[in-house]
Amino acid sequence: MIKILRKMFEANPGKTTIELKDKCSECGEEIIISITSTAGGFGLKGGSLFKCSPDAYLAQCPECYKNNPKIDDGRRTKKGQ
């Protein structure tokens, strides 16, 4: 997942925070995940991201993550930007 997040920030030079608008892979609710680049890595607020393949991820809302912090590999995937 770190490689995907790095690609997102490389595509948006100069930004320290990126807002990712997506739908939760569990409940389908629209979510906005704020991703912040830090000295030690990345911080996420508003949801979680799971790596599904080298360039794809799933987003999950905080409530679904709290209930089931796992993913089903058969769900839809999104490409890192």
C-alpha positions as CSV (number, residue, x, y, z in Angstrom):
1,M,0.0,0.0,0.0
2,I,2.9,2.3,0.6
3,K,3.9,2.2,-3.1
4,I,0.3,3.2,-4.1
5,L,0.3,6.1,-1.6
6,R,3.7,7.3,-2.8
7,K,2.4,7.3,-6.4
8,M,-0.6,9.4,-5.4
9,F,1.7,12.0,-3.9
10,E,4.1,11.9,-6.8
11,A,1.1,12.6,-9.1
12,N,0.3,15.7,-6.9
13,P,3.6,17.3,-6.2
14,G,3.7,19.9,-3.4
15,K,0.6,18.6,-1.7
16,T,0.9,17.4,1.9
17,T,-2.7,16.1,2.1
18,I,-4.8,14.4,-0.5
19,E,-8.5,13.9,-0.2
20,L,-9.6,10.6,-1.8
21,K,-13.3,10.3,-2.5
22,D,-14.6,6.8,-2.8
23,K,-17.3,4.3,-1.8
24,C,-16.9,1.9,1.0
25,S,-16.2,-1.6,-0.4
26,E,-18.5,-3.1,2.3
27,C,-21.6,-0.9,2.7
28,G,-21.3,1.4,-0.4
29,E,-21.4,4.6,1.5
30,E,-19.5,7.5,0.0
31,I,-16.5,8.4,2.1
32,I,-13.7,10.9,2.0
33,I,-10.3,9.7,3.2
34,S,-7.7,12.4,4.0
35,I,-4.2,11.1,3.4
36,T,-1.3,13.0,4.9
37,S,2.3,12.6,4.0
38,T,4.4,12.5,7.2
39,A,8.1,12.1,7.9
40,G,7.4,8.5,9.1
41,G,5.0,7.5,6.4
42,F,1.3,8.3,5.9
43,G,-1.7,9.1,8.0
44,L,-5.3,8.4,7.0
45,K,-8.4,9.9,8.4
46,G,-12.0,9.1,7.5
47,G,-11.5,5.5,6.4
48,S,-8.9,2.8,5.5
49,L,-7.3,1.5,2.4
50,F,-6.4,-2.1,1.6
51,K,-4.0,-3.2,-1.1
52,C,-5.5,-5.7,-3.5
53,S,-2.8,-5.9,-6.1
54,P,0.4,-3.9,-6.9
55,D,-1.7,-1.0,-8.2
56,A,-5.1,-1.4,-6.8
57,Y,-6.9,-0.8,-3.5
58,L,-10.2,-1.0,-1.7
59,A,-11.6,1.7,0.6
60,Q,-13.5,1.0,3.7
61,C,-15.5,3.4,6.0
62,P,-14.6,3.6,9.7
63,E,-17.7,1.8,10.8
64,C,-17.2,-1.2,8.5
65,Y,-13.5,-1.3,9.4
66,K,-14.5,-1.4,13.1
67,N,-17.0,-4.3,12.4
68,N,-14.7,-6.3,10.0
69,P,-11.1,-5.0,9.4
70,K,-10.6,-7.5,6.6
71,I,-11.3,-7.5,2.9
72,D,-12.7,-10.0,0.4
73,D,-10.4,-10.3,-2.6
74,G,-13.4,-10.7,-4.9
75,R,-14.6,-7.1,-4.4
76,R,-14.0,-4.3,-6.9
77,T,-10.7,-2.6,-6.9
78,K,-9.5,0.9,-7.8
79,K,-6.2,1.9,-9.3
80,G,-3.8,4.1,-7.4
81,Q,-3.7,7.6,-8.9
